[in-house]
Amino acid sequence: MNTDYFFVQDAAGTRCRVDVLRAVPALERGTHQEHGPVYQLEDGTMLRRLDRDTFQVPGTGAVISRVD
């Protein structure tokens, strides 16, 4: 498995690391998709990708943005 990462920031300015998990079996993702990376916060929370630089935390609805 190949793991990359980047950082995101919420509206309050809190930064978190996001791991990009590649080649994760569909059963581990909890989805029927077979392709595409999985985005996961450092605490294990899964993210939903909205666009190139914006992600959503499904449990809370919080929107976070990628930072360089």
Secondary structure, 3 states (H helix, E strand, C coil): CCEEEEEEECCCCCEEEEEEECCCCHHHHCCCCCCCCEEEECCCCEEEEEECCEEECCCCCCEEEEEC
